[in-house]
Amino acid sequence: MADSRRIKMTPQRQVILEELTKVTTHPTAAELYDKVRKRLPHISLGTVYRNLELMTDSGMIRKIEMAGAQKRFDAMVKHHYHVRCVRCDRVDDVGGDTFPGIEETVKGLCDYEILGHRLEFTGICPDCRRERLGSGDDGDGSGGGP
């Protein structure tokens, strides 16, 4: 959970934030490191990891932790949902509003103090779906056509 504390915007943090803001792919730390290194060749992977954690803790960015997948990072801090491809682990934003009242509904169903929620949708992304259809796999598990 972000604690909204202010952190100093160092040159490294500025480049990391700029590179994260440029993409909508929700990159992993390693993917972001590859992008940042093009601008800051001497930056270490550890520095990128530490700064991503600091920026997440301060509320500047969001960390996306989905079941069975690497942590990813998102420059959009407004609450929204994601969908993950079960084949390639691509993560995209789900357009539209979040479900209003879901936390109150869950609170009424259990004895937990609800602090928040993350909702993960899973599916097959358009690229993997095209690849599957191009290979003759009709999705029935047999690997063949009709």
C-alpha positions as CSV (number, residue, x, y, z in Angstrom):
1,M,0.0,0.0,0.0
2,A,1.4,3.4,-0.9
3,D,2.3,5.6,2.0
4,S,2.3,8.9,0.0
5,R,5.6,10.0,1.3
6,R,7.6,12.3,-0.9
7,I,10.8,11.1,-2.4
8,K,13.4,13.1,-4.1
9,M,13.3,12.9,-7.9
10,T,16.8,11.8,-8.8
11,P,17.9,11.7,-12.5
12,Q,17.7,7.9,-12.3
13,R,14.1,8.0,-11.0
14,Q,13.1,10.5,-13.6
15,V,14.4,8.3,-16.4
16,I,12.7,5.2,-15.0
17,L,9.4,7.1,-14.6
18,E,9.7,8.5,-18.1
19,E,10.3,5.1,-19.6
20,L,7.5,3.5,-17.6
21,T,5.1,6.3,-18.7
22,K,6.0,5.7,-22.4
23,V,4.6,2.1,-22.4
24,T,1.3,0.5,-21.7
25,T,2.7,-3.0,-21.5
26,H,3.2,-3.0,-17.8
27,P,6.8,-4.1,-17.9
28,T,8.7,-6.2,-15.5
29,A,11.7,-4.6,-13.7
30,A,14.1,-6.4,-16.1
31,E,12.2,-5.1,-19.2
32,L,12.2,-1.6,-17.8
33,Y,15.9,-2.0,-17.0
34,D,16.6,-2.7,-20.7
35,K,14.8,0.5,-21.7
36,V,16.5,2.6,-19.0
37,R,20.0,1.3,-19.9
38,K,19.7,2.8,-23.4
39,R,19.6,6.2,-21.7
40,L,21.7,5.5,-18.6
41,P,24.2,2.8,-19.7
42,H,25.9,2.5,-16.2
43,I,22.7,2.0,-14.2
44,S,22.5,-1.4,-12.5
45,L,19.5,-3.7,-12.3
46,G,19.6,-3.4,-8.5
47,T,19.2,0.3,-8.8
48,V,16.2,0.0,-11.1
49,Y,14.6,-2.6,-8.6
50,R,15.2,-0.3,-5.6
51,N,13.9,2.8,-7.3
52,L,10.8,0.9,-8.6
53,E,10.1,-0.2,-5.0
54,L,10.6,3.3,-3.6
55,M,8.4,4.8,-6.3
56,T,5.7,2.2,-5.5
57,D,5.9,2.8,-1.8
58,S,5.5,6.6,-2.4
59,G,2.5,6.1,-4.6
60,M,4.1,7.5,-7.8
61,I,3.6,4.2,-9.6
62,R,1.8,0.9,-9.1
63,K,3.2,-2.6,-8.7
64,I,1.1,-5.3,-10.3
65,E,1.4,-8.6,-8.6
66,M,-0.6,-11.3,-10.3
67,A,-0.9,-15.0,-9.6
68,G,1.8,-17.0,-11.3
69,A,3.5,-14.1,-13.0
70,Q,6.4,-11.7,-12.4
71,K,5.8,-8.4,-10.8
72,R,5.0,-5.7,-13.3
73,F,4.9,-1.9,-13.0
74,D,2.3,0.6,-14.1
75,A,2.5,4.4,-14.3
76,M,-1.2,4.7,-14.0
77,V,-1.9,4.9,-10.3
78,K,-5.7,5.3,-10.6
79,H,-7.5,2.1,-9.4
80,H,-8.2,-0.1,-12.5
81,Y,-8.3,-3.7,-13.5
82,H,-5.9,-5.8,-15.6
83,V,-6.1,-8.8,-17.8
84,R,-3.2,-11.3,-18.2
85,C,-2.6,-13.6,-21.1
86,V,-2.1,-17.2,-19.8
87,R,0.2,-18.0,-22.7
88,C,2.7,-15.1,-22.9
89,D,2.0,-13.3,-19.6
90,R,1.2,-10.0,-21.4
91,V,-0.8,-7.7,-19.1
92,D,-3.2,-5.0,-20.4
93,D,-5.6,-2.6,-18.7
94,V,-9.3,-3.4,-18.7
95,G,-11.1,-0.4,-20.0
96,G,-14.1,1.0,-18.2
97,D,-15.0,1.7,-14.6
98,T,-14.2,-0.5,-11.6
99,F,-17.0,-2.3,-9.9
100,P,-18.5,0.1,-7.4
101,G,-19.6,-1.4,-4.1
102,I,-17.6,-4.6,-4.5
103,E,-15.7,-4.1,-1.2
104,E,-18.9,-3.4,0.7
105,T,-20.4,-6.6,-0.8
106,V,-17.4,-8.7,0.2
107,K,-17.4,-7.1,3.7
108,G,-21.0,-8.3,4.1
109,L,-20.0,-11.9,3.1
110,C,-17.1,-12.4,5.5
111,D,-15.7,-11.2,8.8
112,Y,-12.6,-9.5,7.3
113,E,-11.8,-5.9,7.5
114,I,-11.5,-5.1,3.8
115,L,-8.5,-2.9,3.0
116,G,-8.8,-2.9,-0.8
117,H,-8.9,-5.3,-3.7
118,R,-7.2,-6.4,-6.9
119,L,-9.1,-8.1,-9.6
120,E,-7.3,-10.2,-12.2
121,F,-8.9,-11.4,-15.4
122,T,-7.1,-14.1,-17.4
123,G,-7.5,-15.0,-21.0
124,I,-5.6,-15.3,-24.3
125,C,-4.3,-12.0,-25.8
126,P,-5.0,-11.1,-29.4
127,D,-1.4,-11.9,-30.5
128,C,-1.5,-15.4,-29.0
129,R,-5.1,-16.0,-30.3
130,R,-3.9,-15.1,-33.9
131,E,-0.9,-17.3,-33.5
132,R,-3.1,-20.2,-32.3
133,L,-5.6,-19.8,-35.1
134,G,-2.8,-19.5,-37.7
135,S,-1.4,-22.8,-36.5
136,G,-4.7,-24.7,-37.1
137,D,-5.4,-25.1,-33.4
138,D,-9.1,-24.4,-32.9
139,G,-8.8,-24.2,-29.2
140,D,-10.3,-27.6,-28.4
141,G,-7.0,-29.0,-27.1
142,S,-6.6,-31.4,-30.0
143,G,-4.2,-29.2,-31.9
144,G,-6.0,-29.8,-35.2
145,G,-8.9,-28.4,-37.2
146,P,-12.4,-29.7,-37.6
